[in-house]
C-alpha cells in the first residue's frame, strides 16, 4: 500500500523522454513537467496540486536516486499555490538550484520560474541526481525571450563520446547553473576523467587537444569567437567560455549530461 497522493490529471513521462532543456510541447499556461532519469509527470496548474519526488518509487510521483541511500524516500515536493509552483525540501539532503542557490530542509518553499529549472541533489560519493522542472509560460510553451537573446540553432553539434565527456567536465559549472561560471582548467578536467576512467590515460594535454579540435571544427563551420585572432590578447578563458556558450545555446550539452561524470 502506498501513501502517495493520486493527483487527477497527472500524465506520465517515460524514462526515454528527452531532456526538458529542449523545451516542451504546447501546453496550458502554468502546466508543470517534472522529469528524472526514471521518468516523470506532466500536471496542469490547479490550487494545491502537488508533485512529490524522492527515492522510494511507490511513494512518489517522480523517482529520484532510487538506488542511492543518501537520497531521502521523500526528498521534496512542488506545489501550485497562489498562481505559482513552489519547491519544498522535505528530505535530508540540500537541493542545488540555479545561480548557486541552495534549498535546505529548514528553508521556506522556493518559487519556480516559468521555463526550465534543473534541481540537483548530491548523493553518495560523487553521485548527483537531477530533477528537471519546466513550467509552461503565458504562450503555453517557452517563456518570452529577452530582446537581446540569440536565436538557437536548429540542430546540436555532433560530438564523439570522448569529446562529449571532456566538454561536460569543462562545462560542468555552467550545466549546474552556478552563478558566474567559468570553464574548468585542463588539469581539473583531466583529474575528473582520470578518476572516472583510470585506464584511459587522461592528461591535461589530451583534454586540451580534444577541446581545441572541437573549437577548430566549429570555427570552420562559422561559429564566431573561437580563435585567438578573433578574441585578441589576453585570451584567458574566453575561447573555452565562448565554446561552452555555443554548446549550451545549441543544446549540444544539457544539464543531464553532468550525470556522465558519476562514479557509478
RAFEN-V116779 format. One record per backbone hydrogen bond with DSSP energy under -0.5 kcal/mol. CO is the residue of the C=O (numbers start at 1). NH is the residue of the N-H. E is the energy in kcal/mol with one decimal. If there is no record, write none. Layout:
# RAFEN-V116779
CO;NH;E / CO;NH;E
This chain:
# RAFEN-V116779
5;7;-0.8 / 6;8;-0.6 / 7;10;-1.6 / 11;42;-2.6 / 13;40;-2.6 / 14;17;-1.7 / 19;22;-1.7 / 20;23;-1.9 / 28;31;-2.2 / 31;136;-2.7 / 32;43;-2.7 / 33;134;-2.1 / 34;41;-2.3 / 35;132;-3.3 / 36;39;-1.6 / 39;36;-2.0 / 40;13;-3.0 / 41;34;-2.6 / 42;11;-2.7 / 43;32;-3.0 / 46;49;-2.4 / 49;80;-2.6 / 51;78;-2.4 / 52;61;-2.1 / 52;62;-2.0 / 53;75;-1.1 / 53;76;-2.1 / 54;64;-2.6 / 55;57;-1.2 / 56;59;-2.0 / 57;60;-1.2 / 62;54;-1.6 / 63;38;-0.6 / 65;68;-2.0 / 67;69;-0.6 / 68;71;-1.8 / 72;55;-2.6 / 73;56;-1.2 / 73;75;-0.5 / 75;90;-1.1 / 75;91;-1.3 / 76;53;-2.6 / 77;88;-3.1 / 78;51;-2.6 / 79;81;-0.6 / 79;86;-2.8 / 80;48;-3.4 / 81;84;-1.3 / 84;81;-3.3 / 85;112;-2.9 / 86;79;-2.5 / 87;110;-3.1 / 88;77;-2.0 / 88;90;-0.7 / 94;122;-0.5 / 95;97;-0.6 / 95;103;-3.0 / 96;120;-2.3 / 97;101;-0.7 / 98;101;-1.0 / 101;97;-3.2 / 102;104;-0.7 / 103;95;-2.5 / 104;107;-1.8 / 110;87;-3.5 / 115;135;-2.2 / 117;133;-2.4 / 119;131;-3.0 / 120;96;-3.3 / 121;129;-2.3 / 124;127;-2.5 / 127;123;-2.9 / 129;121;-2.6 / 130;132;-0.5 / 131;119;-2.4 / 132;35;-2.4 / 133;117;-3.0 / 134;33;-2.5 / 134;136;-0.5 / 135;115;-2.7 / 136;30;-2.3 / 137;140;-2.2 / 140;27;-3.0 / 141;137;-1.4 / 146;149;-1.8 / 160;164;-2.7 / 161;165;-2.2 / 162;166;-2.1 / 163;167;-2.6 / 164;168;-2.5 / 165;169;-1.9 / 166;170;-2.4 / 167;171;-2.3 / 169;172;-1.0 / 170;184;-2.1 / 171;174;-1.0 / 171;175;-2.2 / 172;176;-2.0 / 173;178;-2.5 / 174;177;-1.5 / 177;99;-3.4 / 177;100;-0.8 / 178;181;-0.7 / 185;189;-2.4 / 186;190;-2.7 / 187;191;-2.5 / 188;192;-2.3 / 189;193;-2.6 / 190;194;-2.5 / 191;195;-1.8 / 192;196;-1.3 / 193;197;-3.3 / 197;200;-2.1 / 203;207;-2.2 / 204;208;-2.6 / 205;209;-2.4 / 206;210;-2.4 / 207;211;-2.7 / 208;212;-2.6 / 209;213;-1.9 / 210;214;-1.7 / 211;215;-2.4 / 212;216;-2.4 / 213;217;-2.1 / 214;218;-2.5 / 215;219;-2.5 / 216;220;-2.5 / 217;221;-1.0 / 218;223;-2.4 / 219;222;-1.7 / 227;231;-2.0 / 228;232;-3.2 / 235;238;-2.0 / 237;241;-2.8 / 238;242;-2.9 / 239;243;-2.0 / 240;244;-2.8 / 241;245;-2.6 / 242;246;-2.0 / 243;247;-2.3 / 244;248;-2.2 / 245;249;-2.6 / 246;250;-1.8 / 247;252;-2.0 / 247;253;-1.8 / 248;251;-1.3 / 254;257;-2.7 / 255;258;-2.0 / 256;259;-1.6 / 257;260;-2.2 / 258;261;-2.1 / 259;262;-1.4
